[in-house]
Amino acid sequence: MALSFTIIGMSDNPHPFFSPDVTEIISRSEFFSGGKRHRQIVENLLPPKHQWIDITVPLEDVYQKYRDIDSHIVVFASGDPLFFGFASTLQRVMPEVDMKVFPYFNSLQMLCHKAQIPYHDMHIVSLTGRPWKEFDNALIEHRGKIGVLTDRQKTPDEIARRMMEYGFTFYRMHIGERLGNPEEERIQSLSVKEASKVSFAQPNCLVLTIEDNAPMRRFGIPESEFNLLDGRSRMITKMPIRLLTLQRLDLYSKKTFWDIGFCTGSVSIEARLQFPHLDIKAFEIRPEGKDLVESNSRKFSAPGIEYRIGDFLEEELTENELCDAAFIGGHGGHLEEIVSKAYSHLTKGGCIVFNSVTAESKVAFIKAADSLKMKLEDPMHIELDNNNPIDILKAVK
């Protein structure tokens, strides 16, 4: 018999009920697999001479045990195995094997049923073994309803503390613990502040619903609102110039963005708020940049910016660290070298944008772009109030 799977979804109920079809499959099977919690729940339903494979990390070892058996295996999984579940993982790792899935309600469905929250318009994020990025994006976009799958590190209270740090306190948190277990199930509806002080039983999940008084998403932040370097307002890209710069970078079509010489972090923060899908790396030589980008990111609810302090020209970047767009906000007299280094990590079709305030820097940028055979687009000439005129220059690889 070739390797094949039946994957059975289940809840946390210690007395599970399965359909006659599922019961029949269990009764005539020999090999079973699942988490330790699943085994505790179903063990008295399994045939006397069954063999069990625990699903534990590293998963590569589990997959090898499956291949060694090369037979039919019944896998027990939580909820809907095709909803961020084990069936999805097996499809990716073993796309050639036959698979049949018997789903149960997923945990977010169960929570919404219990809390009477309609979920047809819910945006779903998994934090189970995953970074914060997609969750941060959903918050920045002010999604009205966010379903969140948690794990033992990214717990509801840890999530609440991150939301508080970046000012996303205008959500209500609906938390479900041990859903499906009639003896231990609990549903709570808390403010973000309340949830940050509570410990929750595993497993759990949560739904965030936005409050009616939530602030509007911002488009353009006045420079006066940023925490500045020694209070020097001339050390920040002015808001109209900042927005025009982002337009020239064409960030809608990009995946990665580098902000070289970020100072206060204003360009990175504006890019994060307007283009949450971006992976942003910000570089700054001044040590003060660390406190500035951190405080301004919190102030304007822009989590997820990766920053590095130190000389960009001495930064050890791997060959795999690539960017689709780069903005040079500061160069310290080394503009041509910075353009060259950024170019070496730029993807084909990627661009570098530089705001020139002097004839010398304009000539230096054009010279650097020409030497690298980059395509120079027509400059955009801007005069703002009583400030010096600026040329927004763009070169494409």
C-alpha positions in Angstrom: 0.0 0.0 0.0 1.4 3.4 -1.0 1.7 6.2 1.5 -1.7 8.0 2.0 -3.4 10.0 4.7 -6.8 10.5 6.3 -6.7 13.7 8.3 -9.4 14.1 10.9 -10.2 17.5 12.4 -11.3 17.6 16.1 -11.9 20.0 19.0 -10.5 20.0 22.5 -13.5 18.0 23.8 -12.3 15.0 25.9 -15.2 13.0 24.7 -15.1 13.5 20.9 -17.9 12.4 18.5 -17.0 11.2 15.0 -19.2 10.4 12.1 -19.8 6.7 11.2 -17.5 7.1 8.2 -14.7 8.4 10.4 -15.3 5.7 13.1 -15.0 3.0 10.4 -11.7 4.4 9.1 -10.3 4.5 12.6 -11.4 0.9 13.4 -9.7 -0.6 10.3 -6.4 1.5 10.5 -3.1 0.5 12.1 -1.0 3.7 11.9 -2.0 6.9 13.6 -0.4 10.3 14.2 -1.1 13.6 16.0 0.0 15.8 18.9 0.3 14.4 22.4 -3.0 16.2 23.4 -4.8 14.5 20.5 -3.5 11.1 21.5 -4.8 11.6 25.1 -8.2 12.4 23.7 -8.6 9.6 21.1 -6.4 6.8 22.5 -9.4 4.8 23.9 -11.0 4.8 20.4 -8.0 3.3 18.6 -7.5 -0.4 17.8 -5.6 -2.5 20.3 -2.5 -3.0 18.1 -2.2 0.4 16.7 1.1 2.3 16.2 1.3 6.0 17.0 3.7 8.7 15.7 3.9 11.9 17.7 3.9 15.1 15.7 6.8 17.0 17.3 9.6 19.2 16.0 11.7 18.8 14.0 8.9 17.9 11.6 11.4 16.6 9.1 11.8 13.6 11.4 8.1 13.0 11.5 7.9 13.1 7.7 10.7 10.6 7.4 8.8 8.2 9.8 5.7 8.6 7.5 7.8 7.7 4.4 9.4 4.7 6.2 5.9 3.3 6.9 4.8 3.8 3.3 1.2 2.9 4.2 -2.1 4.5 5.1 -1.8 6.9 8.1 -4.7 8.5 10.1 -3.7 11.9 11.4 -5.7 13.8 14.1 -5.4 17.6 13.9 -7.1 20.5 15.5 -10.1 22.2 13.8 -10.0 22.3 10.1 -6.7 20.7 8.9 -6.8 22.9 5.8 -7.0 26.1 7.8 -3.4 26.9 8.7 -3.3 23.3 9.6 -1.4 20.0 9.2 -3.1 19.1 5.9 -1.8 22.3 4.4 1.7 21.4 5.6 1.5 17.9 4.2 0.3 19.2 0.8 3.4 21.4 0.6 5.9 18.8 1.8 4.3 15.7 0.1 2.3 17.0 -2.8 2.3 13.6 -4.5 0.5 11.6 -1.7 -3.3 10.9 -1.6 -5.1 12.7 1.2 -8.7 12.8 2.5 -9.7 15.4 5.0 -12.6 15.3 7.5 -12.7 18.9 8.9 -14.1 20.2 12.2 -14.8 23.9 12.9 -11.6 25.8 13.2 -10.9 27.6 16.5 -11.7 31.1 15.1 -15.1 29.8 13.9 -15.8 28.3 17.3 -14.8 31.5 19.0 -17.1 33.6 16.7 -20.0 31.2 17.3 -19.6 31.4 21.0 -19.1 35.2 21.1 -21.8 35.7 18.4 -19.4 37.6 16.1 -20.2 37.4 12.3 -17.0 36.4 10.6 -17.6 36.7 6.9 -15.5 39.9 6.8 -12.8 38.8 9.2 -9.1 39.2 8.2 -7.1 36.2 9.5 -3.5 36.2 10.7 -1.5 33.3 12.1 1.1 34.0 14.7 1.7 30.2 15.3 5.5 30.0 14.8 5.5 33.0 12.6 6.9 36.6 12.9 4.8 39.7 13.7 4.8 41.1 10.1 1.3 40.1 8.9 -0.3 40.9 12.3 1.4 44.4 12.3 0.2 44.9 8.7 -3.4 44.2 9.7 -3.2 46.7 12.6 -1.6 49.4 10.4 -4.4 49.0 7.8 -6.9 49.4 10.7 -8.7 46.1 9.7 -12.1 46.2 11.3 -12.0 42.5 12.4 -8.9 40.4 12.8 -8.8 36.8 13.7 -5.5 35.7 15.3 -4.1 32.2 15.8 -1.7 32.2 18.7 1.1 30.0 20.1 2.9 29.6 23.4 5.2 32.6 22.8 2.8 35.0 21.0 0.0 34.7 23.6 -3.0 37.1 23.9 -1.3 39.0 26.7 1.9 39.3 24.8 -0.1 40.4 21.7 -1.9 43.0 23.9 1.4 44.4 25.2 2.7 44.9 21.6 -0.5 46.6 20.7 -0.2 49.0 23.6 3.5 49.7 22.8 2.5 51.0 19.3 -0.8 52.7 20.3 -3.3 50.1 18.9 -5.6 50.3 21.9 -8.7 51.0 19.9 -9.5 47.3 19.6 -11.6 45.0 21.7 -10.0 41.6 22.3 -12.3 38.5 22.3 -10.3 35.5 23.6 -11.3 31.9 23.5 -9.5 29.3 25.7 -9.6 25.5 25.3 -12.5 25.8 22.9 -14.6 22.7 22.5 -13.8 21.4 26.0 -17.1 21.8 27.9 -15.4 21.6 31.3 -12.5 24.1 30.6 -13.7 26.4 27.8 -13.8 30.1 28.5 -14.6 33.2 26.4 -13.6 36.7 27.5 -14.0 40.1 26.0 -11.4 42.5 27.3 -9.8 45.9 26.5 -6.2 45.7 25.2 -5.0 47.1 28.6 -7.0 44.5 30.5 -5.8 41.6 28.3 -2.1 42.7 28.8 -2.3 41.8 32.5 -4.0 38.4 32.2 -2.6 34.9 31.6 -4.6 32.6 29.3 -4.9 28.8 29.2 -3.6 27.0 26.1 -4.7 26.5 23.4 -6.3 29.8 22.7 -7.1 32.2 19.9 -8.6 35.7 19.6 -10.6 38.1 17.5 -9.9 41.8 17.5 -12.8 44.2 16.7 -12.1 47.8 16.1 -13.8 50.4 18.3 -16.1 53.1 16.9 -13.7 55.8 18.2 -10.7 54.5 16.3 -8.5 57.2 14.8 -8.3 57.6 11.0 -5.3 56.3 9.1 -2.9 59.1 8.5 -1.6 60.3 5.1 1.3 62.6 5.6 2.8 63.5 9.0 3.9 67.1 9.7 7.6 67.2 10.5 6.8 69.2 13.6 5.2 66.1 15.2 8.3 63.9 15.0 10.9 63.6 17.7 13.9 65.4 16.1 17.7 65.1 16.2 18.7 67.7 18.8 15.5 69.6 17.9 16.9 70.4 14.5 13.9 70.7 12.1 16.3 71.0 9.1 17.4 67.4 9.7 14.1 65.9 8.6 12.6 65.4 5.1 9.6 67.8 4.9 6.2 66.2 4.6 5.4 67.3 1.0 8.9 66.3 -0.2 8.6 63.0 1.8 5.3 62.1 0.0 6.7 63.0 -3.4 9.8 60.9 -2.7 7.6 57.9 -1.8 5.7 58.4 -5.1 8.9 58.4 -7.1 10.0 55.2 -5.4 6.9 53.5 -6.8 6.5 51.4 -3.6 3.2 49.8 -4.5 5.0 47.5 -6.9 8.0 46.8 -4.5 8.6 44.2 -1.8 11.7 45.6 -0.1 12.7 49.1 0.7 16.0 50.5 2.1 16.1 53.9 3.8 19.8 54.9 3.9 20.6 57.7 6.4 17.2 57.6 8.1 18.0 60.1 10.9 14.5 60.5 12.6 13.0 57.6 10.6 10.4 59.8 9.0 10.7 58.3 5.5 10.7 54.8 6.8 7.7 55.5 9.0 5.7 57.1 6.3 6.5 54.2 3.9 5.5 51.7 6.6 2.1 53.4 7.1 1.3 53.9 3.4 2.7 50.5 2.2 2.4 48.0 5.0 3.3 45.1 2.7 6.9 46.3 2.5 9.9 44.8 4.2 11.8 47.9 5.4 15.4 48.2 6.4 16.7 51.5 7.7 20.3 52.5 8.1 21.8 55.4 10.1 25.3 56.2 11.2 24.4 58.3 14.2 23.9 56.3 17.4 21.0 58.7 18.3 19.1 57.2 15.4 18.2 54.2 17.5 16.2 56.1 20.1 14.7 58.4 17.4 13.4 55.6 15.1 12.1 53.6 18.1 10.3 56.5 19.7 8.8 57.8 16.4 7.7 54.3 15.4 5.8 54.0 18.6 4.4 57.5 18.4 3.0 57.0 14.9 2.0 53.3 15.3 4.5 51.9 12.8 5.9 48.6 14.1 8.1 46.3 12.0 10.8 48.6 10.7 14.2 46.8 10.9 16.9 49.3 11.6 20.7 49.2 11.7 23.0 51.7 13.4 26.5 52.1 11.9 28.2 53.2 8.7 26.3 51.9 5.7 29.5 51.5 3.7 30.9 49.2 6.4 27.7 47.3 6.9 28.2 43.6 6.3 25.4 42.6 3.9 25.0 39.2 2.5 24.4 38.4 -1.2 20.8 37.5 -0.4 20.0 40.8 1.2 18.3 42.6 -1.8 16.1 45.6 -2.1 13.7 46.7 -4.8 13.9 50.4 -3.9 16.4 52.5 -1.9 16.2 56.1 -0.7 19.4 57.9 0.2 18.6 60.5 2.9 22.1 61.2 4.0 25.5 60.5 2.6 28.2 62.3 4.6 30.2 63.2 1.5 30.2 59.6 0.2 27.3 59.7 -2.2 28.9 57.9 -5.1 30.1 55.0 -2.9 26.7 54.7 -1.3 25.0 54.6 -4.6 27.4 51.9 -5.8 26.9 49.7 -2.7 23.1 50.1 -2.8 23.2 49.2 -6.6 25.0 46.0 -5.8 22.1 44.8 -3.7 19.4 46.2 -6.0 17.1 43.9 -8.0 16.7 44.3 -11.7 14.2 47.1 -12.3 14.8 48.4 -8.8 15.4 52.1 -8.2 17.5 54.5 -6.1 16.0 57.9 -5.2 18.0 60.9 -3.9 16.9 64.4 -2.9 19.6 66.8 -4.0 19.8 70.2 -2.3 23.1 71.3 -4.0 24.5 71.3 -7.5 27.4 69.3 -6.3 25.3 66.4 -4.9 23.2 66.4 -8.1 26.3 66.0 -10.3 27.6 63.3 -8.0 24.4 61.3 -8.1 24.2 61.5 -11.9 27.8 60.6 -12.2 27.4 57.5 -10.0 24.2 56.4 -11.9 25.9 56.9 -15.3 29.0 54.8 -14.2 26.7 52.0 -13.2 24.7 52.3 -16.5 21.5 53.0 -14.6 18.6 54.7 -16.4 18.1 58.3 -15.1 14.5 59.5 -15.1 13.6 63.1 -15.5 14.3 65.0 -12.2 11.5 66.6 -10.2 12.3 70.1 -9.2 10.5 71.4 -6.0 10.7 74.7 -4.1 8.9 74.6 -0.7 8.3 77.7 1.3 11.6 79.5 2.1 13.6 76.3 1.9 16.3 75.6 -0.7 15.0 74.1 -4.0 15.3 70.4 -4.2 15.7 68.0 -7.1 14.2 64.6 -6.6 16.5 62.3 -8.6 15.7 58.7 -9.6 17.9 56.1 -11.2 16.6 52.6 -12.3 18.7 49.4 -12.6 
